[in-house]
Amino acid sequence: MSSSSDFQQDRHSFSGSPQKWNDFELPGDTLYYRFTSDMSNTEWGYKFTVTAGHLGRFQTGFEILKQMLSEERVVPHLPLAKIWEWQVGVACRQTGHQRLKAIHLLLKIVQCSTQRDCDLTLLKPLWQLFTHMENNLCHDVAKPGILLPLHRALAELFFVTENRVTELGSLQEYLLALNTEDHLHRCTAQ
């Protein structure tokens, strides 16, 4: 199998039992394959499934959006409010490195937005995750305070976001929107 008709690019060859086959990804939108039998067996051949765009979809989207957000002349033409809403959802649903990458894009959007492009109150689920991590760090005084990559990424996102809303003059509304009424009561009692 290959991504070119001459079988020179992205070539994958398999022979023998199905256990020797591995999943792989080919760039592009065309797959070329060739089946050759040595006539040593009377089985019918091989079966394989082709699925479009699943393995590299997140990384590809991340790289494209990161590049677009890095181009100052492109940013004014982007629907930042829609991208923001979508990206917050991605950051809430993903885990591991994909969540970190989504948070990285949120940070870039906050930094390049010039007016009230983004509904910052959508960050509430990530704020709750961050405050939970902060509370666990404060309660575990036996261990040194080493922040996990996710904790550091969220800390940076909320630090930059707080500075941005302060510049826009809407810090109080932002903080009220992120916190629950119960949390506000506890803070007031303290």
CORVENKA-V191539 format. One record per residue. N is the residue number from 1. PSI is psi as a letter, one per 40 degrees, with the letter a starting at -180 (none if undefined). OMEGA is omega in degrees with one decimal (999 if undefined). NEAR is the number of other C-alpha atoms within 10 Angstrom. Layout:
n = [N N]
psi = [PSI PSI]
omega = [OMEGA OMEGA]
near = [NEAR NEAR]
This chain:
n = [1 2 3 4 5 6 7 8 9 10 11 12 13 14 15 16 17 18 19 20 21 22 23 24 25 26 27 28 29 30 31 32 33 34 35 36 37 38 39 40 41 42 43 44 45 46 47 48 49 50 51 52 53 54 55 56 57 58 59 60 61 62 63 64 65 66 67 68 69 70 71 72 73 74 75 76 77 78 79 80 81 82 83 84 85 86 87 88 89 90 91 92 93 94 95 96 97 98 99 100 101 102 103 104 105 106 107 108 109 110 111 112 113 114 115 116 117 118 119 120 121 122 123 124 125 126 127 128 129 130 131 132 133 134 135 136 137 138 139 140 141 142 143 144 145 146 147 148 149 150 151 152 153 154 155 156 157 158 159 160 161 162 163 164 165 166 167 168 169 170 171 172 173 174 175 176 177 178 179 180 181 182 183 184 185 186 187 188 189 190]
psi = [i i e i d e f d h f h h h i i a i d e e i i i i h h i a e h h h i h h h i e e e i e i e a i h i h h h h f d d e d d d d d d d d d d d d e e h d e d d e e i g d d d d d d d d d d d d d d i i a d d d d d d d d d d d d d d d e h d a g d h g e e e e d d d d d d d d d d d d d d d d g e d i i g h h i d d d d d d d d d d d d d d d d d d d e f f d d d d d d d d i i d d d d d d d d d none]
omega = [-176.4 174.8 177.5 -176.0 177.2 177.7 179.2 -177.5 175.9 -175.1 176.0 -179.9 -179.9 177.8 176.4 -173.2 -180.0 179.7 179.4 -179.2 176.8 172.6 176.8 -178.1 175.3 174.9 175.8 -176.3 -177.7 177.4 175.3 178.0 178.8 177.7 179.0 179.9 174.9 177.0 -179.4 -177.1 -178.2 176.1 -174.0 179.3 -178.8 176.3 175.9 -178.5 177.7 179.4 -176.7 165.2 -177.6 -171.5 -175.6 -173.2 -178.0 -177.4 179.3 178.7 178.3 -177.7 -179.8 -178.3 178.0 179.6 179.6 179.8 178.4 -178.5 -176.6 -178.2 -179.3 -173.0 -179.0 -178.2 -179.0 173.9 -172.4 -179.9 179.5 179.2 179.0 -178.3 -179.9 -175.9 175.3 177.0 177.7 -179.5 179.1 -175.8 -174.9 175.9 173.3 -176.2 179.6 176.8 178.6 179.1 177.6 178.3 176.1 178.7 176.0 178.9 177.9 179.8 178.8 -177.3 -176.4 178.9 -175.3 176.7 -178.7 -178.4 -168.5 173.3 -175.4 178.9 176.5 179.6 -174.0 178.9 177.9 175.9 178.6 176.2 -179.9 -179.4 175.3 178.4 178.2 179.9 178.4 179.1 -179.7 -177.2 -177.2 -176.1 -179.8 -179.3 175.2 -174.5 176.2 -178.0 174.4 -179.6 179.1 179.3 178.9 -179.3 178.6 178.4 179.2 179.1 -177.0 175.3 -179.6 179.5 178.8 176.4 -179.0 -178.9 174.7 176.7 -178.3 178.3 -178.4 -178.0 -176.7 179.8 179.3 -178.4 177.1 -178.1 -177.1 -173.8 176.1 178.9 178.9 178.7 179.1 177.3 178.6 179.6 178.8 179.2 178.7 999]
near = [18 19 20 15 13 9 16 11 13 14 14 16 11 12 12 8 8 11 7 8 13 8 8 9 15 18 13 10 8 11 15 12 13 9 10 7 10 5 7 6 8 7 7 7 9 11 6 8 6 9 8 14 14 8 13 12 10 14 12 12 11 16 13 11 14 18 11 14 21 14 11 10 10 11 16 13 8 12 11 19 16 12 17 21 16 11 18 22 16 17 21 16 11 13 13 9 11 16 19 19 22 23 23 18 23 23 19 17 22 23 15 17 16 13 9 13 16 19 13 20 15 15 23 18 16 19 18 14 16 19 16 13 16 14 11 11 17 12 9 10 9 8 9 8 10 9 13 9 12 19 19 13 19 21 17 15 22 17 12 16 20 17 14 19 18 13 10 12 11 12 16 10 11 19 16 12 15 17 16 12 11 9 10 13 10 9 9 8 7 6]
